[in-house]
Amino acid sequence: MKQTTATSDIARPTVKMERTGDQLQLVLGGDWSLKSPERLHAEAVLADLEREPGVKLIRCATSEVRSWDSSLLVFLWEVEEWCKNRQVKFAEDDLPKEISSLLNLATSAPEQQTGRGSTARHSLFYQLGSWVLGKIDMLIAAFEFTGECVISFQRILARRGKVDWRLYWLTLQECSAEALPIVGMISFLTGLILAFVGAIQLRQFGAGIYVANLVAVAMAREMGAIMTGIIMAGRTGAAFAAQIGSMKVSEEIDALSTLAISPMDFLVSPRVVALFLMMPLLCLYSDLIGIAGGAVVGAGLLKISLVQYWNQTVGSMGLTDIVIGVVKCSIFGVIVALTGCQRGMKCENNAAGVGNAATSAVVLAITWIVASDAIIDVLIEMLKI
Amino acid sequence: MISESSSPAESNSATSSPSRTTPVIEVRDLEMSYGSYVVMRDINFTVLKGQVLVIMGGSGCGKSTLLKYMIGLKEVTHGDVLYNGKSFVKASQEEREEVQRTFGVLYQAGALWSSRTLAENIGLPLEEYTKLSEKEIRELASLKLSLVGLKGFEDFYPSEISGGMRKRAGLARAMALDPAILFFDEPSAGLDPISSRHLDDLILQLRDSLGTTVVVVTHELPSIFAIADTAIFLDAETKRMLVQGDPKVLVKEGPPKVRTFLLRGQEVSAPAGNKQVSA
């Protein structure tokens, strides 16, 4: 079949077949190396074997093999598998001891398939179906978690739930004073951008002063709340998910549960309450800074005096606008805290799980913030507030 | 098989001072599953007061899962777990929490609360379930820490100490409420042989001086022979619990699979051979 042609230092691996009756001898030779430029694949030889009917026994002669590594092993292993499938005897005894012992290891009883972590491939419909079911489960889990949180508040108010008060104060600090710089910067820029957009349009009609109205109402009703919500989702929601997730991975949550301390009371409720209380304040701060951003454009671009701008702003918005924004922002706070904590509690028990929990907490929180904002706006419109 | 500890048992809990032969823990026909996939079925065993039970078995056969079922971290769907004759599974939430308060659990990696110092870690259960003053709690925490050889580490955070120390601190926390039953999840995993030996000694000392019932999940042979009064073997292949008994007896007279396990994979001939195993 294939002949040895020793051209360089590395000789080509070769296999010759010698048939005697119902026995077949594979005479192997050359260098069997994964590094050699020409390697011999078992398929070719197996295809030749298929054309030899009535073979009962296969032997291997390895005396001509000059060197070998895994490439010879994989070849023999496949030949042996082939023999096993076709009830042909494979004479392992002829092989050198090192090779036969390795082959023995490879063909010995495999680890039991446990049924866990099956990697079977499924059709598109199956995948689509399980994706939808997964999303429905997620939605149900979110509502369940909200319910558990309400029950936890009841327990705490009845003084039966153990709360980590230090965590509560830390969270208060983390989502108030420590959030001021970033919320301030983003709000200032948001106000600035709103004013620019308005200025370009309104200047054409000589109505530049109405930039103040635009910025004030937009910041108070929408942008202040949304921007604060999104910043806190990225900043605090992700942190909640990662903190709780890593506690879950290191079994710290289990340790709480077995002490009959509810993780909901101890870890989740203080975070939710802290964010719920601080978000309105952040929202007011954001409104104010946003209006300041608008004023900068008004003064710089439209040459409106600051007093005039302020008077226009105060005149343009009512208390309702501010209240609507503040209420929205409280709701966003609850959304951010709940999604962060829920993703953390549902975190998978490994390091990658913590990362996934943080990512999905942010994505979910932002989605819910925008969706609930739209719902609230529609409700307000319907109720004519 | 029953321990011969002399000091009176300090019952401090829902345990209404059961006598030496009362089963403290009874597991009946327990079935463990992940969703619809059954990991292990027909688990039956009892642990008497002051005994050390070792849950043995190969990696991934569900030893730690069994522990989670026993301490209520996983909901039992089939079978029953009884503590002092009372069903833990059918108990109401309050009753269950009451029983849980008599548990001390040492988790695989210690599971200390990372945002709290060691003293605060030990203090938390005391804060929650006793009316002690802050000073008393601090003193008790120091005592428990010195019991596990961590005197002077009260104000360290878990991240500042080594894995073995974390494990010992976890034990100190597990002992905070003077539990009636201590559960250990792979206590010697990740410990050097000497630390592991110290931990074994500590477990036995606790058992002897406090009359604590101990449940240990481990596959460390030296530990098994050193501490176990009784042991159960979970077999992943048949998905069943094979046997309950003293490992020193099991190694000579147990089922072949258990003997192979206890002899570190040595093939065993069918009936009890004449192998001498020093325990």
Interface residues (C-beta under 8 A of the other chain):
Chain A: Q112 T114 G115 R116 K162 L167 S246 M247 S250 E251 E252 D254 A255 L256 S257 T258 L259 A260 I261
Chain B: Y34 Y37 G60 K68 I71 G72 L73 R96 E97 Q100 R101 F103 V105 Y107 Q108 A109 A111 L112 W113 S114 S115 L124 P125 E128 Y129 R173 A236 E237
